[in-house]
Amino acid sequence: MRVILMTGKGGVGKTSVAAATGLRCAELGYRTLVLSTDPAHSLADSFDLELGHDPQLVRPNLWGAELDALMELESNWGAVKRYITQVLQARGLDGVQAEELAILPGMDEIFGLVRMKRHYDEGEFDVLIIDSAPTGTALRLLSLPEVSGWYMRRFYRPLQQMSVVLRPLVEPFFKPLAGFSLPDREVMDAPYEFYEQIEALEKVLTDNTQTSVRLVTNPEKMVIKESLRAHAYLSLYNVGTDLVVANRIIPESVTDPFFQRWKENQQQYRHEIHENFHPLPVKEVPLYSEEMCGLAALDRLKETLYADEDPTQVYYKETTLRVVQENNQYSLELYLPGIPKDQVQLNKTGDELNIRIGNHRRNLVLPQALAALQPAGAKMEDDYLKIRFTEVAKV
């Protein structure tokens, strides 16, 4: 299955680009699903059709769906939800409040990943196009396999095993005092089963022959800055970007003096987009005189974006991570475009290298050749953070 994730700052037009991409894929004969994982869905508005949680036919070979986190929660994690509700009710909350609070923050992102994994396993579609949440939320979604793995390995797995052993001994004393039972095996197993699904999906997300991110941006200063940061953070999580779509460019045919300053600014920002994202290919889309709503409008956008091209092609293969050996020394090179070295923090624990940039962190399990070595310096060169490793000094 080919997986294409559309992301960008809120309001740049990524839903329209996702929908138009789906139309072109279906036109070429691919069984295509466009899935919205954005809590504030607009895919149905873009197609101008009713969509729900389950895939609904839009055109021959094309289906659309909008993720309902509540339905995913009930069908995939019902036991955990019921247990959390029981705990909250025992602490004095009424039924409605307990039901609402049982949905923990970030659950929609987790279920977005689980839904992706399910479609991948079922193999019903040839192409899965994700209309993701705005950039920040989408990056949290992509970081979940790394972050959840760190917590699961260090904290949850030992707690899970301990709970299974102690529950029969403690339960007779615990329930009368607390008013609710200790979690049973079904409840304790559910989070780890989710983690295993997410960990398996990570292999798909980081395979740039199967999965690509396409960044949708506008020729505006703040939008470009966020897109550049997103590109760097995607590389941090070893997720390849293969295309940038510069949307809503005022056409040359617009001669009204009111737009002259806008056109001059856009000309400068268009140059910056091509220069700063190089060598990624950039497709430019004009600002249309109509709203991108309905299949007829999306067909025009589809023609502008792809013409006779196949959108499932990989437009550019990024090498986000590589290990280099020179003169019996190893270095780890991580592609971080546009990130100054002083914003990068490194820390090695055991066989893991912790890399932090701002609020984003990756715990990178090192290859065997590097696990026994220590970082001995780092530098930025050609948009790669190059970390040199040496042997641990013997005392």
N, C-alpha and C positions, 0 to 999 in steps of 0.2 A: 504493500500500500504506500502511495505517495502522500506525505503529510506536509501541508503548507500552513504556516501560522502567520496571520496578518496582525501586525500590532503597530502602535504609534500613539502619540499624544491624543487625548480625547478631542474629538471634533475635526480630525484631519481628513476623514473620509475613508477610513479603513474598512468599514462595513460595506460601502459601495464597491470598493476594490475587491473585497472578498466575494461579494455576490457576482460581480462581473467575471471574475476568474472562474467561479463555478459554472457560469453560463458557457464560457468557452470550452472548459473541460468536458461538459456534457455534450456540447456540439461535436466534439471530436470522438464521441462514443465511450468516454470513460464514465463508469457509474460513480457519481460524485455526490458527496454530502457536505454541505456548508453548515457548520455547527457554531452557534454563538455561545461563548462561555462568559460573556460580559453580563454582570448582574443587571445593568441597565440595557436590556436588549433593544436593538433597532433593526435587526435583520428582517423581521416580518414587515416593518415599515418600508425597508429598502425594496423588497420584492413586491410590496403592496398586496400581501396575501396573509391569511391567517396561518400562523405556525405555532406549534406546541413543543412539548418535551420530546416526543417521538418523531422520527423523520417523516416528513410529509412531502409528497411529490409536487414539485414546482413546474418542471418540464420533463420531457423524456430524458432519462439518465440523470436527472438532477433532483436532489432532495434537500430540504432545509429543516433545521431544528433549533430550538432555543432551550438551553439547559435550565431545568427547574431543580435547584439545589434541594428543595424540600422533598421532591419525589425521589431523587437520587439517595437522599439521606434515609428515607423510609425503606427503600428497596434494598439498599446495600449495608446500612448500618442501623437497622431498626432496633436490634438488641441493645446497642450502646445508647441510642436515643432514649429508649424506655428506661434504662437504668439511671441515666442522668436525670430524667424527669422524676423518677422515684426518689432520688437523693434530694432534689430541690423541694419536692412536696413535703418530705420529712422535715425539711428545715423551715417550713411554714409558708411556702409560696403556693398560690392556688394553681389549679390545673393549667389554665391558659398561659400564665406567666412561666410556669415550669416548662411547658411545651416549647415556648419561644426561646427561652434561655438554654434549652438543650441543644440548640444549633449554635455551635461554638464559632467565634470569629475565624474567617479563613476557610470554612468548610466548603464554600462554593468553589474555591480554587482547587481544593483536594478532589472534589467530585468532578471538576473539569478534567483533571488528569485521569481519573478512574474511567470516565466516559470515553476519553480518547483511547485508553488501553483496551476497553471492551470492543470498540469498533475495529481496532487493529487486530485483535484476536479473532473476531468473527469473520473478517475478510469479506464482508458483504459488498464493500465499496472499493473502487480502484483508487480514488482520490478522496482524502479528508482535508477540507479547508476549515481552519479554525479562525473564526472572527473573535479574537481574544479581547479581554478587557484592556483599557488604556495602559500605557507602557509600564507604570509602576506595579500595577496589579499583575500584569502578565509576567513581569520579571520575578515576582514572588512565586508565581505558579511554576516557572521554570527552575527556580532554586529549590523547590520542595524536595526533589529526590536527594539532593546533597544534604540539606538541613535535616530532613526527617531521618536519613540514614545515620547521621551523627548521634542524634538523640536515641534512636532505636537501639543502636549497638551498645551504647554506654549506659543507658538508664532503663529503657523500657523492657528489654529482653530479660535482664536479671530480675526486675520487679515482677514480670509475668511469671517466671519460673517459681519465684518465692511465693507468689499469691496462690498458685495451684497447690503447693505443699501445705501452706498455713491455713487456708480457708476452712477445711473440716475441723481444725482445732479451735480456731478463734470464733467462728460463726455463732455458736451457741451463746457466747457471752456478748458478742458485738451487737447483734440485732436488737436485743431488748434495750440496750443503752442508747444506740444511735437512731433506732427507728427505721432502719433500712438494712438490707443485706449487703455483704461484701460481693464484689463482682464475681460472677461465675466464669467458667472457662470460655463460654461463647463470647461474653463481653470482653474478656482479656485477650482473646485471640483475634478479634476483629481489627484492632488498630495495626497489629503486626501483619495480618493478611493484606491490609491496605498498603502497608509499606512495601511488601514483597511485589505487589502489582506496580507500584510507583517505581521501584528499583528496576523492574523489568522494562518499564516504559522509558527509563533514562537511556537505555541502550539504543532505543529507536530515536529519541530526541537528539542524541549526540552523533547519529550516523548521518553525515551530510549527503549521502547518496539517497536517503529516504526522506529526511526531514530538512526543511529550509524555513527560515524566518524571512519575511518580506516586510521591510520597514516603510510605512506610509508617512510622509512628511509634507509640510507646506513651506514655501519660500518665505519664512518668517524667522526672525532671530531666535526667539525662545523655543520654537518648535524644532529648529535645526539643532540647537544645543541639547535638547532632551533626546533627540534621535541619535546624536553622536554618543551620548552617555549610554543609551540603550544598546547601541552596537558594541560598545566596549564591555558592558556587563554580560551581554549574550555570549561574547567570546570567553569571559571569565567562567561561564557555566558550560563551555565547550559546545555551544549551539551555533551552527553556521548560519550566517545571513547570506542570501544569494542575490538579492535585488533591493533597490530603493525606488520607491514611487514618489516623485515630486508632484503633488496634486494642487489643483486650483491656481494654475498660472494664467494670468490675464493675457488673452490673445493679442497679437499685434493689430488685429482688425479693430480693436477698441481704441478709438481716438478721442474720446471725451476728455477734456482737460482735467476733470476731476480725478481721473485715474492715472494721470501722468506720473505723479510722485510714487504711487504704488508700483507702477511698471518699472520705474528706475530702481526702486529698492529691490523688487523681485529679480531684476537682472543681476544685481550684485549677489543676492542670496542664491540664485540658481548656480552662479559660478562657484560659490562656496560649497554647495551641495556636491557638485561634480568633483571638486578638488578634495574636499575633506573625506568623502566616502570612497575615493579611488583606492583600489581598482574595482570596487563593486560597480556593476552596471546601474545606470539610472534611467528610468523611464519618466517622461514628463507628460502630465495630463492637464489640459486646459481647464480654466474655470468656465463651466457651461452656463448658458443663459437660462437654463431651467434646473429645477431641483432633480437630483438623482434618485428618483422614486418611481418604481414600476419597471416592468420588464422591457418596455420600449426604450426608456432612458438608459437602462443598464446595458442593453444591446449596443448602444452607441459608445458607451464607456468601454465595453469589451473590445470593440473594433479599434478604438484608439490605443488601448493597452497592448493588444496582442496581434491584431490583424490576422496574418496567416500562421502565427507562431503557436507552439504547443506550450501552454503554461506549466505543464508538469516537468518540463526540462529543468535541470539544475543550471541556472544562469552563471553561477560562479562558485567554485569550491574553495572555501576558506580552510586553511590549516590553522586551527585555533590553538593547538597544543603539539609540541614536538620535543623530543629528547635528542640532543646532539652530543656526539663524542669527538673530541679533538685533543690530540697529544695526551692520551690516557686520562683526560679530564672530561667530566660530564657537565652539561648545562641543560636546564629545563627552560624552554622558550614558550611564553604564553602571549598570544596575540591580544593586545589591549590598546586599540587605536585611540589616540587622543588623550590618554591618561598620563599625567606627569608622574614621574617616579616617586616624588615625595608624598603622593596620595596613596601609595601602596604600602601596606603593612604585612610583614611575613613572620610566621612563627611555625616551627617544626616540632611536632610531638609524635614520637614513635615513627611509624611509617606514613604519617600524614603531614602535609604541608598546608597550614592555614593561611589563606590569602584574603585580605580584607581591603576593600575599596569603598570608602564611605560607609553606607548602611548595608552593603552587599558583601557576603562572605562565602568563600568556597573552601571546603575541606577536601583537598585533593589527595587521594591515596596514591602514593608515589610508586613508580615502577620499581621492580626489585633491585635494579642497578643503582637506584638513588636512595632507597630506603635506609641503607646503612651509612649514608654519607650525611654531612651537615652543610647547610647553605653557607657560602663563604663570600657572598657579595651579589649585587644585582645592579643592572643598568638597563635603561630604555634605549633601544636602537631599532630604527625602522618600524616603529609601532609594536615591537615585541619587547616584553619584559624578559630579560635574559638572566636567569638565576644560576650562578655557578656553584657547584658542589665539590667538596673536598672530603677526604677521609678524616674521621674523628681522631684527634690527637690522643696518643696513648700516654697514660700517666705512669 
